[in-house]
Amino acid sequence: MSREDPAELPFRKFLRASSTATSGVWAKRLMLAFAGFALAFGALLVALHFRDKGFFSSKDMFAGKDIRAWTGRAAPDVIPAPPEPPPLVTQDSESGLPVSPFSPFAMGASARFIRPVRFDPPYDPIDAKTFRASDVTIALTGIEAPERTAICVDFEKTRWICGIQARVALYYIIRAETLSCLRGREEPEAGQSLRGTCTIKGRDVATELVRTGYARAAGLPSREMAEAEAEARAALRGLWRGNWTIVSLQ
């Protein structure tokens, strides 16, 4: 049976025409793919050529070699890098340990604190804010406390030995602990005496004494000391049970 046989079935004519059209479409697609590949390969070769010539070198561009040729403008000025800041940690000339420049140890001699001194028990309290550690007499600053012989009166007009009890309160705070004491920057060194602050495991001794009510803040207290004083006053601890009424000294 010939291809142009009029007796050929219609569906066979349709299949033959479809196969011819499909072959033409695929031929066009292959030609387009080949052309695209050729263009991409050519662009790659051009890019490699310009790279070898240095046209895409950022160093040459910012050095002004090609900026004017490409844009018609001069190369921008190169901004120098800022100088490096000084180190935030210096070294202590005496101990060789690193010290922050914001530390009192890194300031001038007029604003410098002495090195913290460590004391171990036993201690000998003299009064509520003064005690001896070995052969050094230590006086706590920033607080007011009754003298050892002071007599106080409470709200019921009853007299009591507030000075001795305040001394005992200090003893119970420091009796079995290692102290780290620091002389105030305005306090001169005077032989075997030290006026300043002491801490126990990071807790300020004077603040803890204020919390018992046997001392109160003198001058401008820290926030912790002000809160400790308010707590003791509200609970009527120590001398607050008579509103700090001292009637005599024995």
C-alpha positions as CSV (number, residue, x, y, z in Angstrom):
1,M,0.0,0.0,0.0
2,S,1.5,3.4,-1.1
3,R,1.8,6.4,1.3
4,E,-0.7,8.3,-0.8
5,D,-3.1,5.5,-1.0
6,P,-6.6,7.0,-0.6
7,A,-7.7,3.8,1.0
8,E,-5.2,4.2,3.9
9,L,-6.9,4.4,7.3
10,P,-7.2,8.0,8.6
11,F,-5.5,7.3,12.0
12,R,-2.3,6.0,10.2
13,K,-2.1,9.3,8.2
14,F,-2.4,11.2,11.5
15,L,0.5,9.2,13.1
16,R,2.8,9.7,10.1
17,A,2.2,13.5,10.1
18,S,2.8,13.8,13.8
19,S,6.1,11.9,13.6
20,T,7.3,14.3,10.8
21,A,6.3,17.4,12.9
22,T,8.0,16.1,16.1
23,S,11.3,15.5,14.2
24,G,11.3,19.1,13.0
25,V,10.7,20.5,16.6
26,W,13.6,18.4,18.0
27,A,15.9,19.5,15.3
28,K,15.2,23.2,16.1
29,R,15.8,22.5,19.8
30,L,19.1,20.9,19.2
31,M,20.2,23.8,17.0
32,L,19.2,26.3,19.7
33,A,21.0,24.4,22.4
34,F,24.2,24.2,20.3
35,A,24.0,27.9,19.6
36,G,23.6,28.7,23.3
37,F,26.5,26.5,24.3
38,A,28.7,28.2,21.6
39,L,27.7,31.7,23.0
40,A,28.5,30.6,26.6
41,F,31.8,29.1,25.6
42,G,32.7,32.3,23.7
43,A,31.8,34.5,26.6
44,L,34.0,32.4,28.9
45,L,37.0,32.7,26.6
46,V,36.5,36.5,26.5
47,A,36.3,36.7,30.3
48,L,39.5,34.6,30.7
49,H,41.3,36.9,28.2
50,F,40.3,40.1,30.1
51,R,41.2,38.5,33.4
52,D,44.7,37.7,32.1
53,K,45.1,41.3,30.9
54,G,44.2,42.6,34.4
55,F,41.0,44.4,33.5
56,F,39.1,42.7,36.4
57,S,41.9,43.2,39.0
58,S,40.5,45.2,42.0
59,K,44.0,46.3,42.9
60,D,44.5,47.8,39.4
61,M,41.1,49.4,39.4
62,F,41.5,51.1,42.8
63,A,45.1,52.1,41.8
64,G,43.5,54.2,39.1
65,K,44.8,52.3,36.0
66,D,41.5,51.5,34.4
67,I,38.9,53.6,36.2
68,R,39.2,56.6,34.0
69,A,39.2,54.4,30.8
70,W,36.0,52.6,31.9
71,T,34.0,55.4,33.6
72,G,35.7,58.7,32.5
73,R,36.3,59.5,36.2
74,A,39.4,59.5,38.3
75,A,40.0,56.8,40.9
76,P,38.6,57.6,44.4
77,D,41.1,58.4,47.1
78,V,42.0,55.5,49.3
79,I,41.0,56.2,52.9
80,P,43.8,55.0,55.3
81,A,42.8,52.6,58.1
82,P,42.4,54.2,61.5
83,P,45.2,53.7,64.0
84,E,44.7,50.8,66.4
85,P,43.4,51.7,69.8
86,P,45.7,51.3,72.8
87,P,45.4,48.0,74.7
88,L,42.7,48.0,77.4
89,V,45.0,46.1,79.8
90,T,48.3,47.4,81.1
91,Q,50.7,45.8,83.5
92,D,51.4,46.5,87.2
93,S,55.0,47.5,87.6
94,E,55.3,45.8,91.0
95,S,53.5,42.5,90.5
96,G,53.6,42.1,86.8
97,L,49.9,41.3,86.7
98,P,47.6,42.7,84.0
99,V,45.7,45.7,85.3
100,S,42.8,47.5,83.5
101,P,43.5,51.3,82.9
102,F,40.2,52.0,84.6
103,S,41.4,50.3,87.8
104,P,42.6,52.6,90.7
105,F,45.9,50.7,90.4
106,A,46.4,52.1,86.9
107,M,45.7,55.7,87.9
108,G,48.1,58.2,89.4
109,A,49.5,57.9,92.9
110,S,47.0,60.4,94.2
111,A,44.0,58.3,93.2
112,R,45.6,54.9,93.9
113,F,44.5,52.4,96.5
114,I,47.0,50.1,98.2
115,R,47.0,46.5,97.4
116,P,44.3,44.5,99.3
117,V,45.7,42.9,102.4
118,R,44.6,39.4,103.6
119,F,44.0,38.7,107.2
120,D,43.2,35.4,108.9
121,P,41.6,34.8,112.3
122,P,41.8,35.1,115.2
123,Y,40.7,38.7,115.5
124,D,40.4,41.0,118.6
125,P,37.5,43.4,118.3
126,I,38.1,46.8,120.1
127,D,34.7,48.2,119.4
128,A,31.9,47.9,116.8
129,K,34.1,49.1,113.9
130,T,37.7,48.6,115.0
131,F,39.5,45.3,115.5
132,R,43.0,43.9,115.6
133,A,44.3,41.3,113.2
134,S,47.8,40.1,114.3
135,D,49.7,43.3,114.9
136,V,47.5,45.5,112.6
137,T,44.7,47.7,113.9
138,I,41.9,48.0,111.3
139,A,39.1,50.6,111.4
140,L,36.1,50.3,109.1
141,T,35.2,53.5,107.3
142,G,31.8,54.7,106.0
143,I,29.8,53.7,109.2
144,E,28.9,55.1,112.6
145,A,28.8,52.8,115.6
146,P,28.6,53.1,119.4
147,E,31.8,53.1,121.4
148,R,32.5,50.1,123.5
149,T,31.4,51.7,126.8
150,A,28.2,53.2,125.3
151,I,24.8,52.8,127.1
152,C,21.6,53.0,125.1
153,V,17.9,53.2,125.9
154,D,15.1,51.5,124.1
155,F,11.5,52.7,123.4
156,E,10.5,51.3,126.8
157,K,13.1,53.5,128.5
158,T,15.2,50.5,129.5
159,R,19.0,51.0,129.5
160,W,21.2,48.4,127.9
161,I,24.9,48.0,127.1
162,C,24.7,48.7,123.4
163,G,28.5,49.3,123.0
164,I,29.5,45.9,124.2
165,Q,26.7,44.2,122.2
166,A,27.8,46.1,119.0
167,R,31.4,44.8,119.6
168,V,30.1,41.3,119.9
169,A,28.1,41.7,116.7
170,L,31.2,42.6,114.8
171,Y,33.0,39.6,116.3
172,Y,30.4,37.2,115.2
173,I,30.6,38.5,111.6
174,I,34.4,38.2,111.2
175,R,35.4,35.6,113.8
176,A,36.1,32.6,111.6
177,E,36.5,34.2,108.2
178,T,39.5,35.4,106.0
179,L,39.3,39.1,105.4
180,S,40.5,41.1,102.4
181,C,41.0,44.7,103.5
182,L,41.7,47.8,101.3
183,R,42.9,51.2,102.5
184,G,40.8,54.2,101.3
185,R,42.7,56.3,98.8
186,E,42.5,59.4,101.0
187,E,43.8,57.5,104.1
188,P,47.6,57.8,104.6
189,E,49.6,54.8,105.6
190,A,50.3,55.0,109.3
191,G,52.5,52.2,110.6
192,Q,50.5,49.2,111.8
193,S,47.0,50.8,111.2
194,L,44.6,50.6,108.3
195,R,41.5,52.6,107.7
196,G,39.3,51.3,104.9
197,T,37.0,48.5,103.9
198,C,37.0,44.8,104.5
199,T,35.2,42.0,102.7
200,I,34.4,38.4,103.5
201,K,33.7,36.3,100.4
202,G,32.7,39.4,98.5
203,R,30.4,40.7,101.2
204,D,31.3,44.1,102.8
205,V,31.8,43.7,106.6
206,A,30.5,47.3,107.3
207,T,27.3,46.6,105.3
208,E,26.7,43.4,107.2
209,L,27.2,45.2,110.5
210,V,24.7,47.8,109.4
211,R,22.3,45.0,108.6
212,T,22.5,43.9,112.3
213,G,21.4,47.4,113.5
214,Y,24.6,47.9,115.5
215,A,26.0,50.4,113.0
216,R,24.5,52.9,110.5
217,A,25.8,54.6,107.4
218,A,27.9,57.7,107.7
219,G,28.0,60.0,104.8
220,L,26.7,58.8,101.4
221,P,26.2,55.0,101.6
222,S,26.2,52.5,98.8
223,R,22.9,51.1,97.6
224,E,23.6,47.8,99.4
225,M,24.3,49.6,102.7
226,A,21.3,51.9,102.4
227,E,19.1,48.8,101.8
228,A,20.7,47.0,104.8
229,E,20.0,50.0,107.0
230,A,16.4,50.2,105.9
231,E,16.0,46.5,106.6
232,A,17.5,46.8,110.1
233,R,15.4,49.9,111.0
234,A,12.2,48.2,109.8
235,A,12.9,45.2,111.9
236,L,14.0,47.3,115.0
237,R,17.3,45.5,115.2
238,G,20.2,46.6,117.4
239,L,20.2,50.3,118.3
240,W,17.1,50.8,116.1
241,R,14.9,49.4,119.0
242,G,15.5,52.7,120.7
243,N,16.0,54.8,117.5
244,W,19.7,55.1,118.2
245,T,19.3,56.8,121.6
246,I,22.7,56.8,123.4
247,V,22.4,58.2,126.9
248,S,25.9,57.9,128.3
249,L,29.3,56.4,128.2
250,Q,30.5,54.4,131.1
